[in-house]
Amino acid sequence: MKLKIISESPKETQEIAGFFIKSVLKREPVSNKQAFVVSLEGDLGSGKTEFLKGVAKSLKLKEKVFSPTFLIMKSFPFSNKIKNSFKTLWHLDCYRLEKIKEIESLGFKEIISEPTNIIFIEWGNKVKKLLPLKHWKIKFKMLEKNTRILEFYIP
């Protein structure tokens, strides 16, 4: 299934993200054998990190979300109970990766195999060979300075 939504501001992108994560949490778990994975794809400045800020805000995470470009990955344990037994939000940024082995060496296969993880991967298209078949994908396209199209691909 494919769904397109237009965002006309960073705040609106965050609101869309909040609606998205709340909808995801209302669903039954996608799998009890792996994490819930969302690949975020789009050019620099297209709204991927802004989307994650909206997810974090909706989940009431205490820690501030920023793009982990130099860290590559950052985890945010949930302080409150989340439906479907999710315990940790992972935010990965694969922009600087040159080889898939780089993310594998950080324990990616273990993180993705843990069903209590929700994983958002900026530049997920760079590691698509490692992603589960039933991962979700959101493509961000810039139209104007603040206007974006978010295309949701739902398995």
Residue pairs with C-beta under 8 A, 6 or more apart in sequence:
1 152
1 153
1 154
2 151
2 152
2 153
2 154
3 151
3 152
3 154
4 149
4 150
4 151
4 152
5 16
5 149
5 150
5 152
6 143
6 147
6 148
6 149
6 150
7 13
7 16
7 47
7 147
7 148
7 149
7 150
8 146
8 147
9 146
10 47
10 50
10 146
13 47
13 50
13 51
13 54
13 148
13 150
14 50
14 51
14 53
14 54
14 57
15 54
16 51
16 54
16 150
17 50
17 51
17 52
17 53
17 54
17 55
17 58
18 54
18 55
18 57
18 58
20 55
20 152
21 54
21 55
21 58
21 59
22 58
24 36
24 118
25 82
25 83
25 84
25 86
26 83
27 84
28 84
29 36
29 84
29 85
29 115
30 36
30 134
30 155
31 115
31 132
31 134
32 115
33 113
33 115
34 112
34 113
34 114
34 115
34 132
35 90
35 111
35 112
35 113
35 114
35 115
35 116
35 117
35 118
35 119
35 132
36 86
36 117
36 118
36 119
36 136
37 112
37 119
37 121
37 124
37 131
37 132
37 135
37 136
38 118
38 119
38 120
38 121
38 124
38 135
38 136
38 137
38 138
39 121
39 124
39 125
39 128
39 131
39 135
39 136
39 137
39 138
40 48
40 51
40 52
40 120
40 121
40 122
40 123
40 124
40 138
40 140
41 48
41 123
41 124
41 125
41 137
41 138
41 139
41 140
42 48
42 139
42 140
42 141
42 142
43 140
43 141
43 142
44 95
45 142
46 140
46 141
46 142
46 148
47 140
47 142
47 148
47 150
48 67
48 122
48 123
48 140
49 65
49 66
49 67
49 122
51 120
51 138
51 140
51 150
52 65
52 91
52 120
52 122
53 65
55 65
55 89
55 120
56 63
56 64
56 65
56 76
56 89
59 78
59 82
59 89
60 79
60 80
61 76
61 78
61 79
61 89
62 79
63 76
65 76
65 91
67 93
67 122
68 74
68 91
68 92
68 93
69 93
69 95
69 96
70 96
71 93
72 92
72 93
72 94
72 96
72 97
72 102
72 103
72 106
73 90
73 91
73 92
73 93
73 103
73 106
73 108
73 111
74 90
74 91
74 92
75 88
75 89
75 90
75 91
76 88
76 89
76 90
76 91
77 87
77 88
78 86
78 87
78 88
78 89
85 115
85 116
86 116
86 117
86 118
87 116
87 117
88 114
88 116
88 117
88 118
89 117
89 118
89 119
89 120
90 111
90 117
90 118
90 119
90 120
91 120
91 122
92 103
92 108
92 119
92 120
92 121
92 122
92 124
93 121
93 122
93 123
94 103
94 121
94 122
94 123
94 124
94 126
94 127
95 122
95 123
95 126
97 103
97 123
97 126
97 127
100 126
100 127
100 129
100 130
103 127
103 130
104 130
108 127
108 130
109 130
111 117
111 119
112 119
112 130
112 131
112 132
121 127
121 131
124 131
124 135
124 137
133 155
134 155
135 155
136 152
136 153
136 154
136 155
137 152
137 153
138 150
138 151
138 152
138 153
139 150
139 151
139 153
140 148
140 149
140 150
141 148
141 149
141 151
142 148
143 149
